[in-house]
Amino acid sequence: MSITTGFRAFASTARRAAAQASAYAPKYTIPRTAGGMTLGTAIQAGTLAASFGVAIGSGALFIFGEVPRVRNDILRKLPFLDTYYDRTIAPEDNPF
């Protein structure tokens, strides 16, 4: 028995064709989803995740700002923070 025996699962009936042609019939659309999320919910989730990421990242830099490795390798590379995080000792104050 062949699968293509002429049977169409979604054949257009006369009632369906009349309902689609009417201006007063409801217009049904199926939203496109990816992973169960529509575009609107994906934008909302992305915005929320990005804001939490920025908050956590800036908090971590603030907390670890006094660690010399973080201060010299990350924070002093930023043009507006390089003089603020400069911790060089003047030669006259150096006991060695």
N, C-alpha and C positions, 0 to 999 in steps of 0.2 A: 504494500500500500504506500503510495507516495504522499508526502506532506503537502505538496502543492496540487491539490485536487480541485482547485478553483474556489475553495473556501477562504474568505477573507474575514479575519477576526474583527476588524473594525470597519465593516462595510457601512456606507452611508445609507441610512433609511430615509424614507420620505419625511418622517416627523423631524429627524435630526436636520435634514436639509432645510426644512421650512423654518425651524427654530434658528438656524444660523443666518438665514436670510432676513429675519425680522429685526427691525431696529429696536424693538422693545425686549428682545430676548436677552437674558444675562450673558455677559461676555466672560467666559471662563478662560483663565490663563494658568499655566503651570509654571511656577517660578523655577529658574535654573538654580541648581544647588551644586556645591562641591563639598563633599565631606559632611553633608547635612546642614550646611550654612548657605544662606543666600548672600548676595553681594553686600546688602545693608548690614547684616549681622557680622560679616567678615570685617567690614570697615570699623564697626563698633568695637569688636574684639581686638583688632589691630591697634586702634587708638588707645584702648585701655592698656594693652600690653606694652605699648611704646611709652606711655606715661609712667607706668610702674618701673620700666627699665631705666628711664632717665632718673627717676627719683632714687632708685636703689644704687645706680652707678654714681651719681653725684654724692650720695651719702657715704658710699664706700671710699670715694676719693677724699672726702672731708675727714673721715675717721682715720684713714691711713696716710693722710697728708704729711705727718711728721716722721714717717718711716723714710730714712734717707734714700733708699732705692726707688720708692714711688716718687718722692719729691724730685730727685735728680733726673730720673728717666722719663717721667710723665708730665709732672706739673711745671717743670722749668722749660719744657718745650712749647708751652702755650705762650703766645707773645704778650698777653696782658698780665700774666702771673709770674713771669720770669724774675722780676725784681722783688716781688713779694716773698717768694720762696728762696731767695738767695741767702744762704746761711754761711757765707765765707767769713772767716775770722781775720781781722785786720792783723798785719804782721807785728805790730807793736804789742798786741794783746796775746800773741801766741807764746806760751812759755817754752816751747821747744826750739 
